Amino acid sequence: MPIVINLDLVLAKRDMKSNELAEIIGITTANLSILKTGKAKAIRFSTLEAICEALDCQPADILEYTKE
């Protein structure tokens, strides 16, 4: 898939665990894991907004487009 999810990198930079982020943004750790591993087919803008707010980052810090 040409969209790469860099959520692990941003979490590491913020010294935050996945379960902490999931609790802050109000989604299950299982759904966050699906997003982190790139298995998600879509992401709601409200979820992306909550992630960016919690991690003090921009969507481009999390999502990256690469040509196959």
Gaussian input, Z-matrix of N, CA and C with variables (Angstrom, degrees):
# hf/3-21g

backbone

0 1
 N
 C     1     B1
 C     2     B2     1     A1
 N     3     B3     2     A2     1     D1
 C     4     B4     3     A3     2     D2
 C     5     B5     4     A4     3     D3
 N     6     B6     5     A5     4     D4
 C     7     B7     6     A6     5     D5
 C     8     B8     7     A7     6     D6
 N     9     B9     8     A8     7     D7
 C    10    B10     9     A9     8     D8
 C    11    B11    10    A10     9     D9
 N    12    B12    11    A11    10    D10
 C    13    B13    12    A12    11    D11
 C    14    B14    13    A13    12    D12
 N    15    B15    14    A14    13    D13
 C    16    B16    15    A15    14    D14
 C    17    B17    16    A16    15    D15
 N    18    B18    17    A17    16    D16
 C    19    B19    18    A18    17    D17
 C    20    B20    19    A19    18    D18
 N    21    B21    20    A20    19    D19
 C    22    B22    21    A21    20    D20
 C    23    B23    22    A22    21    D21
 N    24    B24    23    A23    22    D22
 C    25    B25    24    A24    23    D23
 C    26    B26    25    A25    24    D24
 N    27    B27    26    A26    25    D25
 C    28    B28    27    A27    26    D26
 C    29    B29    28    A28    27    D27
 N    30    B30    29    A29    28    D28
 C    31    B31    30    A30    29    D29
 C    32    B32    31    A31    30    D30
 N    33    B33    32    A32    31    D31
 C    34    B34    33    A33    32    D32
 C    35    B35    34    A34    33    D33
 N    36    B36    35    A35    34    D34
 C    37    B37    36    A36    35    D35
 C    38    B38    37    A37    36    D36
 N    39    B39    38    A38    37    D37
 C    40    B40    39    A39    38    D38
 C    41    B41    40    A40    39    D39
 N    42    B42    41    A41    40    D40
 C    43    B43    42    A42    41    D41
 C    44    B44    43    A43    42    D42
 N    45    B45    44    A44    43    D43
 C    46    B46    45    A45    44    D44
 C    47    B47    46    A46    45    D45
 N    48    B48    47    A47    46    D46
 C    49    B49    48    A48    47    D47
 C    50    B50    49    A49    48    D48
 N    51    B51    50    A50    49    D49
 C    52    B52    51    A51    50    D50
 C    53    B53    52    A52    51    D51
 N    54    B54    53    A53    52    D52
 C    55    B55    54    A54    53    D53
 C    56    B56    55    A55    54    D54
 N    57    B57    56    A56    55    D55
 C    58    B58    57    A57    56    D56
 C    59    B59    58    A58    57    D57
 N    60    B60    59    A59    58    D58
 C    61    B61    60    A60    59    D59
 C    62    B62    61    A61    60    D60
 N    63    B63    62    A62    61    D61
 C    64    B64    63    A63    62    D62
 C    65    B65    64    A64    63    D63
 N    66    B66    65    A65    64    D64
 C    67    B67    66    A66    65    D65
 C    68    B68    67    A67    66    D66
 N    69    B69    68    A68    67    D67
 C    70    B70    69    A69    68    D68
 C    71    B71    70    A70    69    D69
 N    72    B72    71    A71    70    D70
 C    73    B73    72    A72    71    D71
 C    74    B74    73    A73    72    D72
 N    75    B75    74    A74    73    D73
 C    76    B76    75    A75    74    D74
 C    77    B77    76    A76    75    D75
 N    78    B78    77    A77    76    D76
 C    79    B79    78    A78    77    D77
 C    80    B80    79    A79    78    D78
 N    81    B81    80    A80    79    D79
 C    82    B82    81    A81    80    D80
 C    83    B83    82    A82    81    D81
 N    84    B84    83    A83    82    D82
 C    85    B85    84    A84    83    D83
 C    86    B86    85    A85    84    D84
 N    87    B87    86    A86    85    D85
 C    88    B88    87    A87    86    D86
 C    89    B89    88    A88    87    D87
 N    90    B90    89    A89    88    D88
 C    91    B91    90    A90    89    D89
 C    92    B92    91    A91    90    D90
 N    93    B93    92    A92    91    D91
 C    94    B94    93    A93    92    D92
 C    95    B95    94    A94    93    D93
 N    96    B96    95    A95    94    D94
 C    97    B97    96    A96    95    D95
 C    98    B98    97    A97    96    D96
 N    99    B99    98    A98    97    D97
 C   100   B100    99    A99    98    D98
 C   101   B101   100   A100    99    D99
 N   102   B102   101   A101   100   D100
 C   103   B103   102   A102   101   D101
 C   104   B104   103   A103   102   D102
 N   105   B105   104   A104   103   D103
 C   106   B106   105   A105   104   D104
 C   107   B107   106   A106   105   D105
 N   108   B108   107   A107   106   D106
 C   109   B109   108   A108   107   D107
 C   110   B110   109   A109   108   D108
 N   111   B111   110   A110   109   D109
 C   112   B112   111   A111   110   D110
 C   113   B113   112   A112   111   D111
 N   114   B114   113   A113   112   D112
 C   115   B115   114   A114   113   D113
 C   116   B116   115   A115   114   D114
 N   117   B117   116   A116   115   D115
 C   118   B118   117   A117   116   D116
 C   119   B119   118   A118   117   D117
 N   120   B120   119   A119   118   D118
 C   121   B121   120   A120   119   D119
 C   122   B122   121   A121   120   D120
 N   123   B123   122   A122   121   D121
 C   124   B124   123   A123   122   D122
 C   125   B125   124   A124   123   D123
 N   126   B126   125   A125   124   D124
 C   127   B127   126   A126   125   D125
 C   128   B128   127   A127   126   D126
 N   129   B129   128   A128   127   D127
 C   130   B130   129   A129   128   D128
 C   131   B131   130   A130   129   D129
 N   132   B132   131   A131   130   D130
 C   133   B133   132   A132   131   D131
 C   134   B134   133   A133   132   D132
 N   135   B135   134   A134   133   D133
 C   136   B136   135   A135   134   D134
 C   137   B137   136   A136   135   D135
 N   138   B138   137   A137   136   D136
 C   139   B139   138   A138   137   D137
 C   140   B140   139   A139   138   D138
 N   141   B141   140   A140   139   D139
 C   142   B142   141   A141   140   D140
 C   143   B143   142   A142   141   D141
 N   144   B144   143   A143   142   D142
 C   145   B145   144   A144   143   D143
 C   146   B146   145   A145   144   D144
 N   147   B147   146   A146   145   D145
 C   148   B148   147   A147   146   D146
 C   149   B149   148   A148   147   D147
 N   150   B150   149   A149   148   D148
 C   151   B151   150   A150   149   D149
 C   152   B152   151   A151   150   D150
 N   153   B153   152   A152   151   D151
 C   154   B154   153   A153   152   D152
 C   155   B155   154   A154   153   D153
 N   156   B156   155   A155   154   D154
 C   157   B157   156   A156   155   D155
 C   158   B158   157   A157   156   D156
 N   159   B159   158   A158   157   D157
 C   160   B160   159   A159   158   D158
 C   161   B161   160   A160   159   D159
 N   162   B162   161   A161   160   D160
 C   163   B163   162   A162   161   D161
 C   164   B164   163   A163   162   D162
 N   165   B165   164   A164   163   D163
 C   166   B166   165   A165   164   D164
 C   167   B167   166   A166   165   D165
 N   168   B168   167   A167   166   D166
 C   169   B169   168   A168   167   D167
 C   170   B170   169   A169   168   D168
 N   171   B171   170   A170   169   D169
 C   172   B172   171   A171   170   D170
 C   173   B173   172   A172   171   D171
 N   174   B174   173   A173   172   D172
 C   175   B175   174   A174   173   D173
 C   176   B176   175   A175   174   D174
 N   177   B177   176   A176   175   D175
 C   178   B178   177   A177   176   D176
 C   179   B179   178   A178   177   D177
 N   180   B180   179   A179   178   D178
 C   181   B181   180   A180   179   D179
 C   182   B182   181   A181   180   D180
 N   183   B183   182   A182   181   D181
 C   184   B184   183   A183   182   D182
 C   185   B185   184   A184   183   D183
 N   186   B186   185   A185   184   D184
 C   187   B187   186   A186   185   D185
 C   188   B188   187   A187   186   D186
 N   189   B189   188   A188   187   D187
 C   190   B190   189   A189   188   D188
 C   191   B191   190   A190   189   D189
 N   192   B192   191   A191   190   D190
 C   193   B193   192   A192   191   D191
 C   194   B194   193   A193   192   D192
 N   195   B195   194   A194   193   D193
 C   196   B196   195   A195   194   D194
 C   197   B197   196   A196   195   D195
 N   198   B198   197   A197   196   D196
 C   199   B199   198   A198   197   D197
 C   200   B200   199   A199   198   D198
 N   201   B201   200   A200   199   D199
 C   202   B202   201   A201   200   D200
 C   203   B203   202   A202   201   D201

   B1=1.4507
   B2=1.5277
   B3=1.3091
   B4=1.4691
   B5=1.5257
   B6=1.3325
   B7=1.4720
   B8=1.5253
   B9=1.3210
   B10=1.4593
   B11=1.5234
   B12=1.3228
   B13=1.4607
   B14=1.5289
   B15=1.3179
   B16=1.4668
   B17=1.5289
   B18=1.3098
   B19=1.4623
   B20=1.5249
   B21=1.3288
   B22=1.4662
   B23=1.5277
   B24=1.3321
   B25=1.4640
   B26=1.5273
   B27=1.3258
   B28=1.4674
   B29=1.5274
   B30=1.3296
   B31=1.4675
   B32=1.5289
   B33=1.3211
   B34=1.4677
   B35=1.5267
   B36=1.3329
   B37=1.4700
   B38=1.5252
   B39=1.3392
   B40=1.4663
   B41=1.5275
   B42=1.3390
   B43=1.4623
   B44=1.5325
   B45=1.3428
   B46=1.4528
   B47=1.5273
   B48=1.3093
   B49=1.4589
   B50=1.5300
   B51=1.3184
   B52=1.4614
   B53=1.5203
   B54=1.3246
   B55=1.4699
   B56=1.5299
   B57=1.3292
   B58=1.4678
   B59=1.5268
   B60=1.3389
   B61=1.4667
   B62=1.5171
   B63=1.3188
   B64=1.4605
   B65=1.5228
   B66=1.3249
   B67=1.4628
   B68=1.5246
   B69=1.3300
   B70=1.4681
   B71=1.5249
   B72=1.3413
   B73=1.4643
   B74=1.5224
   B75=1.3298
   B76=1.4585
   B77=1.5177
   B78=1.3304
   B79=1.4605
   B80=1.5249
   B81=1.3106
   B82=1.4482
   B83=1.5273
   B84=1.3078
   B85=1.4672
   B86=1.5253
   B87=1.3241
   B88=1.4617
   B89=1.5262
   B90=1.3270
   B91=1.4671
   B92=1.5194
   B93=1.3148
   B94=1.4595
   B95=1.5267
   B96=1.3129
   B97=1.4608
   B98=1.5252
   B99=1.3261
   B100=1.4640
   B101=1.5233
   B102=1.3005
   B103=1.4630
   B104=1.5279
   B105=1.3150
   B106=1.4677
   B107=1.5242
   B108=1.3133
   B109=1.4649
   B110=1.5216
   B111=1.3264
   B112=1.4581
   B113=1.5180
   B114=1.3223
   B115=1.4653
   B116=1.5247
   B117=1.3140
   B118=1.4659
   B119=1.5235
   B120=1.3209
   B121=1.4626
   B122=1.5243
   B123=1.3292
   B124=1.4624
   B125=1.5218
   B126=1.3229
   B127=1.4643
   B128=1.5249
   B129=1.2969
   B130=1.4700
   B131=1.5301
   B132=1.3172
   B133=1.4550
   B134=1.5237
   B135=1.3198
   B136=1.4729
   B137=1.5287
   B138=1.3398
   B139=1.4622
   B140=1.5181
   B141=1.3258
   B142=1.4619
   B143=1.5281
   B144=1.3205
   B145=1.4632
   B146=1.5309
   B147=1.3254
   B148=1.4555
   B149=1.5271
   B150=1.3329
   B151=1.4667
   B152=1.5212
   B153=1.3306
   B154=1.4689
   B155=1.5221
   B156=1.3163
   B157=1.4632
   B158=1.5287
   B159=1.3244
   B160=1.4696
   B161=1.5241
   B162=1.3386
   B163=1.4686
   B164=1.5282
   B165=1.3297
   B166=1.4633
   B167=1.5306
   B168=1.3341
   B169=1.4611
   B170=1.5198
   B171=1.3033
   B172=1.4524
   B173=1.5292
   B174=1.3410
   B175=1.4616
   B176=1.5311
   B177=1.3102
   B178=1.4705
   B179=1.5267
   B180=1.3201
   B181=1.4632
   B182=1.5253
   B183=1.3078
   B184=1.4477
   B185=1.5318
   B186=1.3290
   B187=1.4602
   B188=1.5203
   B189=1.3159
   B190=1.4739
   B191=1.5156
   B192=1.3227
   B193=1.4530
   B194=1.5109
   B195=1.3175
   B196=1.4659
   B197=1.5153
   B198=1.3120
   B199=1.4613
   B200=1.5154
   B201=1.3002
   B202=1.4676
   B203=1.5069
   A1=108.56
   A2=117.56
   A3=120.19
   A4=114.97
   A5=118.15
   A6=120.75
   A7=108.13
   A8=115.96
   A9=122.48
   A10=108.29
   A11=116.38
   A12=121.98
   A13=108.30
   A14=116.85
   A15=122.73
   A16=112.16
   A17=116.69
   A18=120.51
   A19=111.74
   A20=117.96
   A21=120.57
   A22=111.91
   A23=116.18
   A24=120.14
   A25=111.71
   A26=115.42
   A27=119.62
   A28=110.07
   A29=117.17
   A30=120.06
   A31=110.87
   A32=116.94
   A33=120.56
   A34=110.84
   A35=116.72
   A36=120.22
   A37=111.38
   A38=116.28
   A39=121.03
   A40=111.56
   A41=116.43
   A42=121.94
   A43=110.94
   A44=114.44
   A45=120.82
   A46=108.87
   A47=116.61
   A48=122.87
   A49=109.59
   A50=115.71
   A51=121.49
   A52=112.35
   A53=116.39
   A54=118.77
   A55=111.65
   A56=117.63
   A57=120.67
   A58=109.90
   A59=116.10
   A60=120.09
   A61=110.39
   A62=117.43
   A63=121.05
   A64=111.02
   A65=116.23
   A66=120.35
   A67=111.13
   A68=116.70
   A69=121.09
   A70=111.60
   A71=116.56
   A72=119.39
   A73=113.35
   A74=116.70
   A75=119.95
   A76=115.44
   A77=117.99
   A78=120.47
   A79=108.43
   A80=116.45
   A81=119.59
   A82=110.20
   A83=116.13
   A84=119.50
   A85=110.38
   A86=117.39
   A87=120.86
   A88=110.98
   A89=117.60
   A90=120.50
   A91=111.36
   A92=117.41
   A93=120.25
   A94=110.06
   A95=116.82
   A96=121.31
   A97=111.18
   A98=117.13
   A99=121.33
   A100=109.78
   A101=116.89
   A102=120.80
   A103=111.13
   A104=117.21
   A105=121.94
   A106=112.49
   A107=116.69
   A108=120.00
   A109=113.05
   A110=117.05
   A111=120.17
   A112=113.52
   A113=117.69
   A114=121.04
   A115=112.66
   A116=117.29
   A117=120.97
   A118=109.61
   A119=116.02
   A120=121.91
   A121=111.11
   A122=116.68
   A123=121.26
   A124=108.54
   A125=114.89
   A126=121.14
   A127=107.26
   A128=115.61
   A129=120.08
   A130=108.85
   A131=115.20
   A132=118.83
   A133=110.67
   A134=117.49
   A135=119.60
   A136=110.49
   A137=117.18
   A138=120.36
   A139=110.49
   A140=116.90
   A141=121.32
   A142=110.40
   A143=116.69
   A144=120.96
   A145=110.77
   A146=117.18
   A147=120.85
   A148=111.45
   A149=117.18
   A150=121.38
   A151=110.12
   A152=115.88
   A153=119.65
   A154=111.93
   A155=116.49
   A156=119.86
   A157=110.80
   A158=116.49
   A159=120.95
   A160=112.11
   A161=116.66
   A162=120.70
   A163=113.14
   A164=116.43
   A165=121.74
   A166=110.24
   A167=114.91
   A168=120.32
   A169=110.24
   A170=116.14
   A171=123.62
   A172=109.29
   A173=118.66
   A174=120.47
   A175=113.12
   A176=117.54
   A177=121.09
   A178=112.39
   A179=117.68
   A180=120.54
   A181=110.69
   A182=116.54
   A183=122.43
   A184=112.56
   A185=115.96
   A186=122.05
   A187=110.38
   A188=115.68
   A189=121.00
   A190=108.70
   A191=116.94
   A192=121.95
   A193=110.22
   A194=116.55
   A195=121.37
   A196=108.21
   A197=116.67
   A198=120.36
   A199=108.98
   A200=115.93
   A201=120.32
   A202=111.05
   D1=135.23
   D2=-177.37
   D3=-75.98
   D4=-6.96
   D5=175.84
   D6=-98.03
   D7=121.46
   D8=-179.77
   D9=-105.22
   D10=133.81
   D11=178.96
   D12=-98.50
   D13=118.59
   D14=-178.69
   D15=-104.07
   D16=28.57
   D17=-176.37
   D18=-62.61
   D19=-38.29
   D20=178.26
   D21=-58.84
   D22=-40.77
   D23=179.82
   D24=-64.33
   D25=-43.73
   D26=-179.41
   D27=-67.25
   D28=-40.84
   D29=177.09
   D30=-60.70
   D31=-42.77
   D32=-179.82
   D33=-63.58
   D34=-41.30
   D35=179.25
   D36=-63.37
   D37=-32.21
   D38=-178.67
   D39=-91.39
   D40=-0.15
   D41=-178.29
   D42=53.24
   D43=49.18
   D44=-178.26
   D45=-124.74
   D46=143.85
   D47=177.72
   D48=-90.69
   D49=154.79
   D50=-179.95
   D51=-57.71
   D52=-42.84
   D53=-178.37
   D54=-65.52
   D55=-31.42
   D56=176.08
   D57=-65.66
   D58=-46.35
   D59=-179.87
   D60=-63.16
   D61=-44.29
   D62=179.88
   D63=-57.39
   D64=-42.58
   D65=179.51
   D66=-66.04
   D67=-42.35
   D68=-178.92
   D69=-63.17
   D70=-42.76
   D71=-174.86
   D72=-91.68
   D73=-8.00
   D74=173.60
   D75=81.28
   D76=35.42
   D77=172.51
   D78=-125.80
   D79=165.31
   D80=-179.11
   D81=-74.57
   D82=155.15
   D83=176.80
   D84=-64.88
   D85=-30.73
   D86=177.59
   D87=-63.87
   D88=-44.20
   D89=178.52
   D90=-67.49
   D91=-37.16
   D92=176.98
   D93=-65.45
   D94=-38.45
   D95=177.93
   D96=-62.95
   D97=-41.02
   D98=177.43
   D99=-60.84
   D100=-41.36
   D101=178.05
   D102=-66.49
   D103=-45.96
   D104=-177.72
   D105=-61.73
   D106=-36.58
   D107=-177.27
   D108=-83.55
   D109=-2.53
   D110=178.74
   D111=80.38
   D112=12.55
   D113=-179.63
   D114=-86.79
   D115=-9.27
   D116=179.81
   D117=-72.07
   D118=140.63
   D119=177.80
   D120=-88.22
   D121=-19.85
   D122=-176.89
   D123=-158.43
   D124=164.13
   D125=173.17
   D126=-139.40
   D127=135.48
   D128=177.72
   D129=-72.55
   D130=143.78
   D131=177.52
   D132=-61.60
   D133=-33.64
   D134=179.46
   D135=-66.04
   D136=-36.04
   D137=176.99
   D138=-69.46
   D139=-43.85
   D140=178.01
   D141=-61.12
   D142=-42.04
   D143=177.88
   D144=-62.01
   D145=-43.65
   D146=-179.81
   D147=-64.67
   D148=-39.98
   D149=177.30
   D150=-62.45
   D151=-47.33
   D152=-179.45
   D153=-63.12
   D154=-38.64
   D155=178.30
   D156=-66.29
   D157=-45.14
   D158=-178.06
   D159=-66.23
   D160=-34.97
   D161=-177.09
   D162=-99.00
   D163=-0.35
   D164=-178.53
   D165=51.44
   D166=57.58
   D167=-178.24
   D168=-140.81
   D169=179.13
   D170=177.44
   D171=-106.12
   D172=155.75
   D173=177.37
   D174=-53.29
   D175=-35.15
   D176=179.92
   D177=-67.41
   D178=-18.92
   D179=174.92
   D180=-72.74
   D181=-24.45
   D182=-175.87
   D183=-100.87
   D184=-41.02
   D185=-175.90
   D186=-108.72
   D187=134.29
   D188=-178.90
   D189=-135.23
   D190=134.03
   D191=176.31
   D192=-97.75
   D193=129.86
   D194=176.08
   D195=-131.02
   D196=142.16
   D197=176.76
   D198=-75.38
   D199=141.30
   D200=-179.65
   D201=-76.94

